[in-house]
Amino acid sequence: MTGRRRTRSTFLPGLLTRHARKGVLSAGTAVACASLLAACGVVPGTTGDVGDGTITVMTWAPQNTKATNKPGMPAFAHAYARWINAKGGINGRKLNVLTCNDHNDSVAAAKCARRAAKENVVAVVGSYSQYADSFFPSLEGAGIPYIGGYGATNAEFTSPLSYPVNGGQPALLAGLGSALAECGPVALIRPDTIAGDQLPPLLDSGLKAGGHRASNDQRAAEDATEYDDQAERALRTTSTDRADQGCVVPALGDRNGTFMDSFRRAREDYPEVRTATVLGSVDQTVIDATGGASGPYEGSYITGWYPVASDPRWDGMKQVIREQAFGDNRIDPADAGVQTTWIAYTVFRQVVESLGDGEVSADTVAEALDDGLKVTTGSLTPTLRWRFQDKLAAVGFPRLVNANVTLQVVRDGRLVSARKGFVDTTKTLQDTDVDY
């Protein structure tokens, strides 16, 4: 991954360029339209060329692909818009949500971003894509903020227009590594992709923090139909004659289930080897489908960004689903993508409310966030605030402001909290050697 590291020298100009462009546009608009508002088709306090007070945003995610799929994210975004509009909108403004399928493809991801620019959206909210290098150039060129991405790529923690609500894969894997420090040998099964290349050092940072040696890194095709060879090799490398049996960590997204089918067949000769993974790869539905208490996930540690789905702090999100998406089986309240979309729209709502009767545009939304607006999420995350460079800037994550994770465990077939409260992985990530 040589040559992909973003440094302060590339981060700073991007931020200055947007503000410089904003100043030029603001001045030009003031001169051209100060006395000709009607002719320009702009009503004070509205968004761009909509003219009726409507705020337009976009949510994108991959759907109907052979690999990772997140249909619940755009589906929930539409449900949220129906819910908020039924309550009178945000500060009296109607919310219009556009959605886009990135098809798990770099070309399609870039098209989604270009469409966002063409449609004059004020933000991309609560989205998922592995192709940040494809979509960020268009967003940055148009000055469109990216609020609450899934955290699938490191670029989400470096772009000056990214406002992540969780710690993404970095925090999840660092937290999981810390939890597995007392385990025997650890094997990581991960996609042979650019995003996959970033996973081993993150898991290893947590392992090393607990005095554990690095994991055995095993690459696999992201869209394979079986993983028999990888499962057998992972079991061989983690099985020992000692009491400290090893752990296998599949990090294959939607293909985790396919891997576990192979793993379960091969595990008969290695019954003591355990599994561990991150939320987003496994949820309660997956645990139930694979046998519950008698399945391969029993006893597994799983790290997540947020409290377990049964926590009452999710009641607000569940109310939206009940009122506006009841029966839509694409929307699972236990899905980390749906949860992230809820939090992202919670952030966006507070940003718009902070602007009062003023203009709501891509520039004013980004400016409010850059000026240090503090956002609360009902304790689903810490209070969020994005500054120019945060604590993890020195290790290449200047926009990562929430490094908290939750530690969960599968006990008697149920996913429950293994530890009360959040685990802060900031120090572990500060010791990570990630080259991207």
Secondary structure by P-SEA (a helix, b strand, c coil): cccccccaaaaaaaaaaaaaaaaaaaaaaaaacccccccccccccccccccccbbbbbbbbbccccccccaaaaaaaaaaaaaaaaacccccbbbbbbbbbccccaaaaaaaaaaaaaaccccccccccccccccaaaaaaaccccccccccccccccccccccccccaaaaaaaaaaaaccccbbbbbbbccccccccaaaaaaaaaaacccccbbbbbbccccccaaaaaaaaaaccccccbbbbbbbccccaaaaaaaaaaaaccccccbbbbbccccccaaaaaaacccccccccbbbbbcccccccccaaaaaaaaacccccccccccccaaaaaaaaaaaaaaaaaaaaccccccaaaaaaaaaabbbbbcccccccccccccccccccccccccccbbbbbbbccccccccccccccaaaaaaaccccc
